């Protein structure tokens, strides 16, 4: 699990569009709804969320590795 400090740092490193997408997703909006609201394709929304998750997982794995040191 990632701590809030790392999550916030990653979130604020995103561009404005990606932040909007992630905010809506975290608040429970569906990919379809986000797509309609922001005017982007569902595949674009999915890709942006996937890349955010990927960054989070990378940091999370790194933190876990440090716990074992």
Secondary structure, DSSP 8 states (H G I E B T S, - for coil): ---HHHHHHHHHHS-HHHHHHHHHHHTT--HHHHHHHHT--HHHHHHHHHHHHHHHHHHHHHHHHHHT-
